[in-house]
Structure formats: C-alpha cells, structure tokens
Amino acid sequence: MKKHTSRRLFLKKAVLGSAAVTSAPLILTSSYEQKILLSKKYEIGQYSANEQIQLGLIGAGIQGIYDTKAALTVDGVKLVAACDLYSGRLDRAKELWGNDIYVTRDYRELLNRKDIDAVIVATPDHWHKKITIDAFKAGISVYCEKPMVQRYEDGQDIIAAHQTSGKICQIGSQGLSSLGNEKAKQLYRDGAIGEMVLLDMYNDRYSAEGAWQYPIPPDANQDTIDFETFLGMAPKVPFDPTRFFRWRNYQDYGTGVAGDLFVHAFSTLNFILDSNGPNRALSTGGLRYWKDGRDVPDVTLTFYDYPKTPTHAAFNASFRVNFIAGGGGGGGFKMVGTEGVMEVGENSVKLTRSKLDMVPDEYSMIAYTEATQKKISEAYALKNLEPRSSELKTGETTWEAPRDYKGGHHDHFYNFFQAIRGKGQIIEDPTFGLRAAGAALLANTSYYEEKPVNWDPNTMKLI
C-alpha cells in the first residue's frame, strides 16, 4: 500500500511540476517534457589553524592526486604529508602543494606522525587492506580508494579493524555522494520507475590512456622506484617499470575492469535501491586488442542476478566494458523499471515514462477477418486498459546540477570530513564497500573459472 501511495504522489508531482515549469498551455492534455535544477546545502565553516583536518596522502599517483585535489576543495582541510614509492611523484606533490609538506617512501613513517587526522589510501589494490588496517591501528581515519579489497576475504578483516578502531572510514567510489545519485534514490523511492526490471551499464573507451597504457617516466629505475615494496605479498618478479606504472593490467596487483569500473556502478545501484547486491554472476570477454603483456581482458560482459528484497523486485543487471570501441568513447547507466527508465549520472538524472500499449494493433490483428477484428477491438474497449489518464503520466524530466556544482568527488569528501567532525554519517562504510567490491569481483571469478558463481550479499561470502 505504501509503495502504491508513493507512486500516486509521484505521478501527481510529475504533472504539477510540468505545469509549473513549462509554458505549454495544454500540458494536462499531453505528455510532459521538463528540466529542473538540482541543489544541495553545504555547511559553510570558518576554521582556525587548530581546527583544520590534517590530511596525509598514501599513493600519489593519478587517482591519489585527483583525490587530494577534491579533498582540498572542502573547507577546513590541509594536506601535510605525502607518500609514494616513486620519488618523482614526491617531487610532484611538492610542486602541487608546497615544499613544506612532509614526503616519504615509507607509509609507516607517515602514520607515525602525530599531526595526521586522516589519510587517503590510493595505492594499487593489493595494498589496500594492509595500509588501511595499519592506519586504523594508528588512530587515523581512512578514505580508501575503491575497490576496497583485491580479494573477498580481505574485506572482513577491514570491517573488523574499523569497528575496533572507532575511526571514520569512507570507501572512495567518488561519484556516490553526487547530486545525481541522491535524486535518483529519491525518485526510485517515490515509485518513479515502478518495479525494477533491468540495469544496463556500459563503458566504451577508445584510447591508449583509457586502456591503462599510462606513460612511463624516463627516470624510472631501481633508484627512483622502491619496486620490492611495491610487490608486497605479490609474486616476486624482476624489476619492471611497466608493472609499476601500469599495475591495473595485472591480476597480481589490480582487479581489472571489474574492480576499476564495475565497482562504481554497484556502489550507485546499491545506494539507489538500498540493496545488498546481487547473488549470481556470469562473465565472458577476452583480450582482443591491448596485447601488451597484461593478463586481464580488455572486453568484458557480465550478467548479474539480483534477488527479490523488501526494497526491490528480482531483476537482472548487464555490465559491459570495451577498451577498443571503434565508434569512440561513451558510457551509460540506465535503470529500467515497469513504469519508467532513469538514466543516472553524477550531474543529472533523466526520467522517461512511456505509455504501455495494452491494446492489440494491426500487426497481431492481420490474421483475423474484418468482422473478428471488430469484435476483438470492441472487447478490449470495454476493458478500458488504456484510459486517457494514462497519457497524462508519460513524458520526460531531466534534473541537472547547476553550473557551479563542485561535483560528486567533492561531495564524497565533504561527507567524509563532516563525519570526522561528528556532523553526519558516512555514506560508504567498509560493509557497503565490501558489498560493492564483492559484487564486482564476481566478474573476475566467473571469467577465469569459466562458470557462473554464486554470492551471498548479506554475509558477503562466495557460496
């Protein structure tokens, strides 16, 4: 009853909203088309030097730098230290944030400092568990890049260490806290798309950079890179700068497209639906073009089953990533329901509601005589399956962020730092992070084992 009530309220708001923002005088006699501006309130604080949140960066590579730049857009945050295993990145950190920041190759030295309140862990995936837990033990809050773990079993250790520490932990799927996701969650709860049926996610790339062929600096050698520490618990191999700078291409250090890209989609989907995730996955794909020594596929298609829960119907999800999309780049995240479709992005949500054709048309009537067709049409007319009111509920609405919106990356760090200050709850804690990462990693397990795999989204364990 509550769900049907919400849906009626949504339909009422949709039509009234159309009349309010559209100049067309006959809006109540036809489908609507409208655009609405999104907004969000932020607490504006004035912080003294003693009130600053002192931040350390562990892993000053591409994502670590983007994370830190986003973090520093939040009021009251200061970077005081950076750590990386390549000395050139430490030089870059000083270029970006000043010569007075402390730099080191040893993350333990950074954690031992008394002036660090929080750290960003933006290392290769196989180091996430170790460094995150060590930070908790040092009494430091953690923003850990996605995927939270490289292996399923590591997640429970992080959850336990986090609970024991009493510190704040945000998993860094950077678009999760965005205006687009917030609006999509509200719309879904209001019944905007009816019952969930299908998720269609795709990410097409057509560049060497997009396929993780990152540039290797000319000074990359055994003096400028601590390669032994980089390897960690991974298999020992001779010094190889390609493995260091393009670690996403190797199972020993990364998680492939699943851990890099699928995990964002799962974070968003589970957030919007209040879901714990899928319970089954089947994956296929291959290494079609970027045969540069990598051992992860560059084309991946994975299909997931979501079970019925109190917050959503049973549905299917289709995830596709292609690193050699000859038509160019692009991506999409489309939630398909029984009554509408939402295309969700960080900065916008587009909702389309269409009229469901319930009355047979010429295609299926052609095999009957004219007399029989007339009888069939009259019988359907008596059922009134397509009342005029159904057309008033159809149309397209796009919600867009304002031009000065700082973005979902800013919002995710804003949420993190507000929680550290005791002014809100974390949106993506380690339990949420494991459910997103675990669902994504099912793609790898299925792909390499060449079979469907089952997962318990509640206990977060393989079955």
C-alpha positions as CSV (number, residue, x, y, z in Angstrom):
1,M,0.0,0.0,0.0
2,K,2.9,2.4,0.9
3,K,4.5,1.7,-2.5
4,H,1.3,2.4,-4.4
5,T,0.7,5.6,-2.4
6,S,4.2,6.8,-3.2
7,R,3.7,6.2,-6.9
8,R,0.4,8.1,-6.9
9,L,2.2,11.0,-5.2
10,F,5.0,10.9,-7.7
11,L,2.6,11.0,-10.6
12,K,0.8,13.9,-9.1
13,K,4.0,15.8,-8.5
14,A,5.2,15.0,-12.0
15,V,2.1,16.5,-13.7
16,L,2.0,19.5,-11.4
17,G,5.7,20.0,-11.9
18,S,5.2,20.1,-15.6
19,A,2.5,22.7,-15.3
20,A,4.7,24.8,-13.1
21,V,7.9,24.9,-15.2
22,T,6.5,24.6,-18.7
23,S,4.8,27.3,-20.6
24,A,2.7,25.0,-22.8
25,P,-1.0,25.7,-22.0
26,L,-2.2,22.2,-22.8
27,I,0.3,20.4,-20.5
28,L,-2.5,18.5,-18.8
29,T,-3.8,17.0,-22.0
30,S,-0.5,15.6,-23.3
31,S,2.8,14.1,-22.1
32,Y,5.2,16.4,-20.4
33,E,8.8,17.5,-21.0
34,Q,10.7,19.5,-18.4
35,K,14.1,20.4,-16.9
36,I,14.6,21.0,-13.2
37,L,17.7,22.3,-11.4
38,L,19.1,20.3,-8.6
39,S,20.5,21.9,-5.5
40,K,22.3,21.0,-2.2
41,K,23.0,22.8,1.0
42,Y,26.5,22.8,2.5
43,E,27.6,23.9,5.9
44,I,30.0,26.8,5.5
45,G,32.5,26.8,8.3
46,Q,35.4,29.1,9.3
47,Y,38.2,27.0,10.7
48,S,41.2,28.2,12.6
49,A,44.6,26.6,12.1
50,N,43.9,24.3,15.1
51,E,40.6,23.2,13.7
52,Q,42.0,22.0,10.3
53,I,41.7,18.4,9.4
54,Q,45.3,17.4,8.7
55,L,45.5,15.0,5.7
56,G,48.1,12.6,4.5
57,L,48.2,11.0,1.0
58,I,49.4,7.5,0.6
59,G,49.9,6.7,-3.1
60,A,50.5,9.9,-5.0
61,G,49.7,8.5,-8.4
62,I,46.9,9.6,-10.8
63,Q,43.9,8.8,-8.6
64,G,45.7,9.9,-5.4
65,I,46.3,13.4,-6.9
66,Y,42.8,13.7,-8.1
67,D,41.5,12.6,-4.7
68,T,43.7,15.1,-2.9
69,K,42.6,17.9,-5.2
70,A,39.0,17.1,-4.5
71,A,39.6,16.8,-0.7
72,L,41.2,20.2,-0.6
73,T,38.1,21.8,-2.1
74,V,36.4,21.1,1.2
75,D,36.8,23.9,3.8
76,G,39.0,23.2,6.8
77,V,41.3,20.6,5.2
78,K,45.0,20.8,4.8
79,L,47.5,18.3,3.2
80,V,50.6,17.9,5.4
81,A,52.2,14.7,4.1
82,A,52.5,12.5,1.1
83,C,53.9,9.0,0.5
84,D,54.8,7.2,-2.7
85,L,57.3,4.6,-3.9
86,Y,58.4,6.6,-6.9
87,S,60.5,9.7,-6.0
88,G,59.2,11.6,-9.0
89,R,55.7,11.6,-7.5
90,L,57.0,13.0,-4.3
91,D,58.6,15.9,-6.3
92,R,55.2,16.4,-8.0
93,A,53.4,16.5,-4.6
94,K,55.7,19.4,-3.6
95,E,55.1,21.1,-6.9
96,L,51.4,20.9,-6.3
97,W,51.1,21.5,-2.6
98,G,54.3,23.2,-1.4
99,N,57.8,22.4,-0.3
100,D,56.7,22.3,3.4
101,I,54.7,19.1,3.1
102,Y,56.4,16.0,4.5
103,V,57.3,13.3,1.9
104,T,58.4,9.8,2.4
105,R,58.6,6.4,0.6
106,D,57.6,4.6,3.8
107,Y,53.9,4.9,4.6
108,R,54.6,3.8,8.2
109,E,56.6,7.0,8.8
110,L,53.5,9.0,7.7
111,L,51.2,7.0,10.0
112,N,53.6,7.6,12.9
113,R,53.3,11.3,12.7
114,K,51.2,12.9,15.4
115,D,49.7,15.6,13.1
116,I,47.8,13.3,10.8
117,D,44.0,13.1,11.3
118,A,43.1,11.2,8.1
119,V,44.7,9.6,5.2
120,I,43.8,8.9,1.6
121,V,44.8,5.3,0.6
122,A,45.2,5.5,-3.2
123,T,47.7,2.6,-3.7
124,P,47.4,-0.4,-6.0
125,D,44.6,-2.6,-4.9
126,H,46.8,-5.3,-3.3
127,W,48.0,-2.9,-0.7
128,H,44.6,-1.6,0.4
129,K,44.0,-4.0,3.2
130,K,47.4,-3.7,4.9
131,I,47.6,0.1,4.8
132,T,44.0,0.7,5.8
133,I,44.2,-1.6,8.9
134,D,47.6,-0.1,9.9
135,A,46.0,3.4,9.7
136,F,43.2,2.3,12.0
137,K,45.7,0.9,14.5
138,A,47.5,4.3,14.4
139,G,44.2,6.0,15.3
140,I,43.7,7.6,11.9
141,S,40.6,7.9,9.8
142,V,40.8,6.5,6.3
143,Y,39.5,7.4,2.8
144,C,40.3,4.1,0.9
145,E,40.0,4.1,-2.8
146,K,37.8,1.6,-4.5
147,P,37.7,-1.3,-4.8
148,M,38.1,-1.7,-1.1
149,V,39.7,-5.1,-1.5
150,Q,41.6,-7.2,-4.1
151,R,40.3,-10.4,-2.5
152,Y,36.9,-11.2,-1.0
153,E,38.3,-12.5,2.3
154,D,40.2,-9.3,3.0
155,G,37.0,-7.3,3.4
156,Q,36.0,-8.9,6.7
157,D,39.4,-8.0,8.2
158,I,38.9,-4.4,7.3
159,I,35.4,-4.3,8.7
160,A,36.6,-5.8,12.0
161,A,39.5,-3.4,12.3
162,H,37.3,-0.5,11.5
163,Q,34.8,-1.4,14.2
164,T,37.5,-1.9,16.7
165,S,39.2,1.4,15.9
166,G,36.3,3.7,16.3
167,K,37.6,5.8,13.5
168,I,35.9,7.1,10.4
169,C,36.3,5.2,7.1
170,Q,34.9,6.2,3.7
171,I,35.4,3.9,0.6
172,G,36.2,6.0,-2.3
173,S,33.7,5.5,-5.1
174,Q,33.9,9.1,-5.8
175,G,30.6,9.7,-7.6
176,L,28.5,8.0,-4.9
177,S,27.6,11.2,-3.0
178,S,26.7,13.1,-6.1
179,L,23.5,15.1,-6.7
180,G,22.6,12.7,-9.5
181,N,22.6,9.7,-7.2
182,E,20.8,11.5,-4.4
183,K,18.0,12.5,-6.8
184,A,17.8,9.0,-8.4
185,K,17.4,7.4,-4.9
186,Q,14.6,9.8,-4.1
187,L,12.8,9.1,-7.4
188,Y,13.1,5.4,-7.0
189,R,11.6,5.5,-3.5
190,D,8.8,7.6,-4.9
191,G,8.0,4.9,-7.4
192,A,9.1,6.8,-10.5
193,I,10.1,3.7,-12.5
194,G,7.8,1.2,-10.8
195,E,9.4,-2.2,-10.1
196,M,13.0,-2.6,-11.1
197,V,13.4,-4.9,-14.1
198,L,16.9,-4.3,-15.6
199,L,20.1,-2.4,-15.1
200,D,22.1,-1.6,-18.3
201,M,25.6,-0.3,-17.7
202,Y,28.3,0.2,-20.3
203,N,31.6,1.9,-20.6
204,D,33.3,2.3,-24.0
205,R,36.8,3.6,-24.4
206,Y,39.0,4.2,-27.4
207,S,42.4,5.5,-26.3
208,A,45.7,4.0,-25.0
209,E,45.2,6.1,-21.8
210,G,41.7,4.8,-21.4
211,A,43.1,1.2,-21.7
212,W,45.6,1.9,-18.9
213,Q,48.7,2.3,-21.1
214,Y,49.9,5.1,-18.8
215,P,53.2,6.9,-19.7
216,I,56.4,5.6,-18.0
217,P,58.8,8.5,-17.0
218,P,62.3,8.5,-18.4
219,D,63.9,8.4,-15.0
220,A,62.1,5.1,-13.9
221,N,64.8,2.9,-12.5
222,Q,65.7,0.9,-9.4
223,D,67.0,4.0,-7.6
224,T,63.9,6.1,-8.1
225,I,61.4,3.3,-7.5
226,D,61.1,1.0,-4.5
227,F,60.0,-2.0,-6.5
228,E,60.4,-4.6,-3.8
229,T,58.0,-2.8,-1.5
230,F,55.6,-2.3,-4.4
231,L,55.4,-6.1,-4.9
232,G,54.5,-6.6,-1.3
233,M,52.9,-10.1,-0.9
234,A,52.5,-10.4,-4.7
235,P,54.8,-12.9,-6.5
236,K,58.4,-11.9,-6.8
237,V,59.4,-10.7,-10.3
238,P,62.5,-8.8,-11.6
239,F,62.3,-5.0,-11.7
240,D,59.7,-3.9,-14.3
241,P,58.6,-0.3,-14.5
242,T,55.7,-1.3,-16.7
243,R,54.2,-3.4,-13.9
244,F,54.7,-0.5,-11.5
245,F,53.1,2.3,-13.6
246,R,50.5,0.1,-15.3
247,W,49.6,-2.1,-12.4
248,R,45.9,-2.2,-13.3
249,N,46.8,-4.5,-16.2
250,Y,47.9,-7.3,-13.9
251,Q,46.0,-9.7,-11.6
252,D,48.8,-9.6,-9.1
253,Y,48.2,-6.0,-8.2
254,G,44.8,-4.9,-9.5
255,T,41.3,-6.2,-10.2
256,G,40.8,-5.5,-13.9
257,V,37.8,-3.6,-15.3
258,A,35.6,-5.2,-12.6
259,G,37.4,-3.6,-9.7
260,D,38.2,-0.3,-11.5
261,L,34.8,0.3,-13.2
262,F,32.1,-2.2,-12.3
263,V,32.5,-1.3,-8.6
264,H,31.4,2.3,-9.3
265,A,28.2,1.1,-10.8
266,F,27.5,-1.3,-7.9
267,S,28.0,1.5,-5.4
268,T,25.5,3.6,-7.2
269,L,23.0,0.8,-7.8
270,N,23.1,-0.5,-4.3
271,F,22.8,3.0,-2.9
272,I,19.7,4.0,-5.0
273,L,17.9,0.7,-4.3
274,D,19.0,0.3,-0.6
275,S,20.2,-3.1,-1.8
276,N,22.9,-5.5,-0.5
277,G,23.7,-6.5,-4.1
278,P,23.4,-9.5,-6.5
279,N,23.6,-13.2,-5.7
280,R,24.9,-14.6,-9.0
281,A,27.1,-13.6,-11.9
282,L,28.2,-15.0,-15.3
283,S,31.0,-13.3,-17.2
284,T,32.7,-13.6,-20.5
285,G,35.0,-11.5,-22.7
286,G,38.6,-11.6,-23.8
287,L,41.9,-9.8,-24.6
288,R,41.1,-8.5,-28.1
289,Y,43.5,-5.7,-28.8
290,W,45.7,-4.4,-26.0
291,K,48.1,-7.4,-26.0
292,D,50.9,-5.6,-24.2
293,G,51.7,-8.2,-21.6
294,R,48.6,-7.6,-19.5
295,D,46.7,-10.6,-18.1
296,V,43.3,-9.0,-17.7
297,P,40.7,-8.8,-20.5
298,D,40.0,-5.5,-22.4
299,V,36.5,-6.6,-23.3
300,T,34.2,-7.8,-20.5
301,L,30.5,-8.6,-20.4
302,T,29.0,-9.8,-17.1
303,F,25.4,-10.5,-16.2
304,Y,24.2,-10.4,-12.6
305,D,21.1,-11.6,-10.8
306,Y,19.6,-9.5,-8.0
307,P,17.2,-11.4,-5.7
308,K,13.9,-10.0,-4.5
309,T,14.2,-8.0,-1.3
310,P,12.0,-5.6,0.7
311,T,13.4,-2.7,-1.3
312,H,13.3,-4.1,-4.9
313,A,11.9,-6.8,-7.1
314,A,14.1,-9.5,-8.5
315,F,15.9,-8.1,-11.6
316,N,18.9,-8.6,-13.9
317,A,21.9,-6.4,-14.5
318,S,24.1,-6.2,-17.6
319,F,27.6,-4.7,-17.3
320,R,29.8,-4.1,-20.4
321,V,33.2,-2.6,-20.7
322,N,35.1,-2.3,-24.0
323,F,38.6,-0.8,-24.3
324,I,38.7,-0.9,-28.1
325,A,35.3,0.7,-29.0
326,G,36.0,1.8,-32.6
327,G,33.0,4.2,-32.6
328,G,34.6,6.3,-29.9
329,G,34.1,6.6,-26.1
330,G,30.9,6.8,-24.1
331,G,29.1,5.3,-21.2
332,G,25.7,4.8,-19.7
333,F,23.9,3.7,-16.5
334,K,20.2,3.0,-17.2
335,M,17.7,1.7,-14.7
336,V,14.7,0.1,-16.4
337,G,11.5,-0.4,-14.5
338,T,8.0,-1.5,-15.2
339,E,6.8,2.1,-15.5
340,G,9.8,4.2,-16.4
341,V,13.5,4.5,-17.1
342,M,16.1,6.5,-15.2
343,E,19.5,7.4,-16.9
344,V,21.7,8.3,-14.0
345,G,24.9,10.4,-14.0
346,E,26.8,12.3,-11.3
347,N,25.4,15.7,-12.6
348,S,22.0,14.7,-13.9
349,V,19.1,12.2,-13.9
350,K,16.8,11.8,-16.9
351,L,13.5,10.1,-16.2
352,T,11.3,8.8,-19.0
353,R,7.9,7.4,-18.5
354,S,6.1,5.9,-21.5
355,K,2.6,4.6,-22.2
356,L,2.4,0.8,-22.0
357,D,0.5,-0.4,-25.1
358,M,-2.2,-2.9,-23.9
359,V,-4.5,-3.0,-26.9
360,P,-3.6,-5.1,-30.0
361,D,-2.6,-3.2,-33.1
362,E,-2.6,-4.1,-36.8
363,Y,0.4,-6.4,-36.5
364,S,-1.4,-9.1,-34.4
365,M,-4.9,-8.5,-35.9
366,I,-3.9,-9.1,-39.5
367,A,-4.6,-12.8,-39.4
368,Y,-8.3,-12.3,-38.5
369,T,-11.3,-11.4,-40.6
370,E,-12.6,-7.8,-40.5
371,A,-15.6,-9.0,-38.5
372,T,-13.4,-10.8,-36.0
373,Q,-11.1,-7.8,-35.7
374,K,-14.1,-5.6,-34.9
375,K,-15.3,-7.9,-32.2
376,I,-11.8,-8.1,-30.6
377,S,-11.5,-4.3,-30.7
378,E,-14.9,-3.8,-29.0
379,A,-14.0,-6.3,-26.3
380,Y,-10.7,-4.5,-25.5
381,A,-12.5,-1.2,-25.5
382,L,-14.9,-2.4,-22.7
383,K,-11.9,-3.3,-20.6
384,N,-10.6,0.3,-20.7
385,L,-7.0,-0.8,-20.5
386,E,-5.7,2.5,-21.9
387,P,-7.7,5.3,-20.2
388,R,-6.9,8.9,-21.2
389,S,-5.4,9.5,-17.8
390,S,-2.5,7.1,-18.6
391,E,-1.2,9.5,-21.2
392,L,-1.0,12.3,-18.6
393,K,1.6,10.2,-16.7
394,T,4.0,10.0,-19.6
395,G,6.9,12.3,-20.5
396,E,10.5,13.2,-19.8
397,T,12.0,15.0,-17.0
398,T,15.7,15.9,-16.6
399,W,17.2,17.0,-13.3
400,E,20.5,18.8,-13.8
401,A,23.2,20.1,-11.4
402,P,23.9,23.9,-11.5
403,R,26.9,25.2,-13.4
404,D,28.8,25.9,-10.2
405,Y,28.3,22.4,-8.8
406,K,31.7,21.2,-7.4
407,G,30.9,17.6,-8.3
408,G,30.4,14.2,-6.7
409,H,34.1,13.9,-5.9
410,H,33.8,17.0,-3.7
411,D,30.6,15.7,-2.1
412,H,32.1,12.4,-1.2
413,F,35.0,14.0,0.6
414,Y,32.6,16.6,2.1
415,N,30.6,13.6,3.6
416,F,33.9,12.1,4.9
417,F,35.2,15.2,6.6
418,Q,31.7,16.1,8.0
419,A,31.6,12.6,9.6
420,I,35.1,13.2,11.1
421,R,33.8,16.4,12.6
422,G,30.8,14.5,14.1
423,K,28.3,16.1,11.8
424,G,26.8,13.3,9.8
425,Q,27.0,9.6,8.8
426,I,29.4,8.1,6.3
427,I,27.7,7.1,3.1
428,E,30.0,4.3,2.1
429,D,31.5,2.5,5.1
430,P,33.6,-0.8,4.8
431,T,30.5,-3.0,4.9
432,F,29.0,-1.1,2.0
433,G,32.4,-1.1,0.3
434,L,32.8,-4.9,0.5
435,R,29.3,-5.4,-0.9
436,A,30.2,-3.2,-3.9
437,A,33.7,-4.7,-4.4
438,G,32.5,-8.3,-3.8
439,A,29.8,-8.0,-6.5
440,A,32.3,-6.5,-8.9
441,L,34.9,-9.2,-8.2
442,L,32.4,-11.9,-9.0
443,A,33.0,-11.0,-12.7
444,N,36.7,-12.0,-12.3
445,T,35.9,-15.2,-10.6
446,S,33.4,-16.2,-13.2
447,Y,35.6,-15.1,-16.1
448,Y,38.7,-17.0,-15.0
449,E,36.9,-20.1,-13.7
450,E,34.6,-20.1,-16.9
451,K,31.4,-20.7,-14.9
452,P,28.6,-18.9,-13.1
453,V,29.4,-18.0,-9.5
454,N,27.1,-17.5,-6.5
455,W,27.4,-15.0,-3.8
456,D,25.6,-14.3,-0.5
457,P,25.1,-10.5,-0.5
458,N,24.1,-10.5,3.2
459,T,27.1,-12.4,4.6
460,M,29.3,-11.1,1.8
461,K,30.8,-14.6,1.0
462,L,31.0,-16.9,-2.0
463,I,28.7,-19.8,-2.0
